[in-house]
Amino acid sequence: MNSEQYCFCDLAPLYALDLLNGPERNWVEQQIMEDPALAEELAEYERAVTALPYGAPTVEIADNLKQRLFENLELDPPETIAEVSVPQGPELFWTVRAQEIVWQPHPVPGVEVSIFYTDPVRRRLSGLFKAEPGMQYPLHRHAEVEEIYMLSGDLIIGEQVYGAGDYIRSHPGSMHNPHTSTGCMFFFQTSMDDEYFKTNSELRSTVQ
């Protein structure tokens, strides 16, 4: 199938299920950039996909399942279960107490961050993001999944306002330029390779 035969209504559900090839995914993402209203339609599919595992009925495991498996495999069941040794030691854990959080200035005016963890192999960051009232974050495209958990204040993305307790997940290729009215703070996990755009003309030049 060539791109002239593509239909957003057909490909969007498959995009949400991560079943498209590279050219098909690129086509869907380009349609969203050209018509932001399609982003909400795709989000509906993604929410439906997220709910799929919870729609399956709960099946209780039979009490004698383990014994039957050993009998079918013609194996003798183990007489004892070996104890699992759980490693202990302070080097296996790393914590940051609230009073130990160190805020660092961010290139975006009115923003401070505290980086908890950096994974140079997967190119991932996790930490806290704090913004002053009226902060406008630049338009950017996500290289990988970004996760946000709101702790306080408001974060405005498009026409949606998110507050304390809300969870936001942005998928690879998605774009937004959020802002805050009252200021906000949230926990985040994101990619180190997101692409930022200073102007609309700069954005258009990347899709031509």
N, C-alpha and C positions, 0 to 999 in steps of 0.2 A: 504494500500500500504506500503510495506517495503522499506527500504533504497536502496535495490538493484534495485528497479523499478523507483527510482527518476531520473529525467532528469532536468538539470539546465535550459535548454531553456523553460521548462514547469513551473518550480517553481519560476524562477526569476521575471516574471511579477506579480505573486501572492505575492511574497515577497515585491515588490514595493507598492502593494496595501494593504499590512498588512493583508493578508487573510490566512496566513499559521499558523499551530499549532507549538508548541515548537520544536518537533523533526525535522520538515521540515525546520524551520528557522535555526536551528543549522546546519543542513546538508548544506544549501546554504552558510552560513558563513564559514563553514569548506572548501568548494570548493574554495571560494575566497582566503582563506589563503594559500591553496595549489597551486592555479593558479591566481596570481594577475591580469592577463589579464581579468579575468571574472569580476573584479570590475568595469571596464569601461562599460562592457555590462549591468551590473546591474544599473549603473549610468544613462545609456540611458533610461532604463525603468522608473527610478525614475523621470527623467526630463519630460518624456511623461506624467506620472501621475500628476505631478505638473501643467502641461498645460491643463489638462482635463477640469477644471471648466471654463477656458476662451474660450473654444470651443463651449459652449452652446449659442444659439441665445438669444438676449435680448428680453424680453417680457414686453411690457408696461402694467401697471396696469390700469384697467378700472376706470374711475372717480367715478362711482357709486358702486364700489365693496363693500365698507363698508356698504352702505345702503342695498344692496342686501343680505349681510350676516346677518344683523339684521332681515330682513324680513324672510329669510329662517329659522332662529332660533326662529322666532316668539317673538322677543324681541323688546322693545322700545329703539330707539337710545338715547344715553345720550344727554341731552340738552346743557351741557357745558363740557368742558375739564378741568379737575382739573390741576392747576398749579403744576409743579414739583419743589420741593424745592431742590436746589443744595447746598450740604454742602460746606462750605468755611472754610478756616483756614490754617495756616502754618503747622499744624501737619499732614495735609492730603497730603502734598507734601514734597519731599526731593530732593535737587539739589546739584550738584557739579560744581562750576565755574571752568573755565580752569585754573585760577591762584591758585585754591585750590587743584588741583590734587596732591596726595602724592604717590610717587613711592616707592615700596618695593622690596628688592632683592628676587630673585627666586632661588631655588636649581639648576636650569640649568644655567651654566655659560653664561654671556652675556645677561641675560633676567631680566627684571623688570616688575612688574605688579602693577596695581592700582585697588583694588577691590571696586566696587561701591555698590554691594548688595550681601548678603548671605542669602539663604533660607534654614535653617537647617531642615525643614520638608521635602521639596522636594529634598534636597541635591543638590541645584543649586547655581552657582556662576555667576556673571556678572561683567565685568570690562574692563580695557584696558591692552593690552599686548604689550611690547616694546622690540625689540631684536636688538642687535648689528650686524654689518656685519659679515657673516660667522657662525652665530649661527646654531647649529644642535640640534633640539629637539628630545628627545628619542622616540622610538617606543612605542605606547600606543594604547589600545583598549578602545573605547568609551562605557561607561555604559548606557548613554542616548544620546539624540540628542545634538550635539555641533553646535553652529552657530558662524560664523566669518564674520565680515564686515571690509574689508581692508580700512585703512585710509591713509597709505603711505608706500613706499618701495615695496619690493617684498617678496612673500611667495611661496616656491616651494614645491609642493606635488606630488610625483611621477615624471611624465614628464610635469606636468602642472605648469605654472608660473602665479601667481595671483598678481594683483596690486590694487592701490587705486580705490575704487568704486566697487570692486568685492565682491560677497557674496558667502560663502562656508557653506554648511550644511552637517555634517557627521552624519550618522544614527547609532543607537545602534548596537554594534558588529563590526563596521568598525574600521580599524586600519590604521595609517600612522605615519611617522616620518619626519615632514616637516623641511625645513631649509630655510635660507635666504642668498642671496648673498650681497645685499646692505644694509641690515638692514630693519626693518619694524615696523609698529605699527598698531594694529587692535583692534576693539571692539569684545568681545566674551561673549557668554553664554554657560556654560558647566556644566557637572556633577562633583560632588566632589568625585565620586567613580570610575573614570577611572582607568584602570589597566595598569601599566607601566612595560616594559621589558628592562632589561639591556643588555641581550645577545640573540642571535638567539636560543641557546640551551634552555634558560629559556622559550622562546616563545613556542618552540616545546614541552616542557614538559607539557604545559597547554592544548594541544590538543591531547595528546596520551591517 
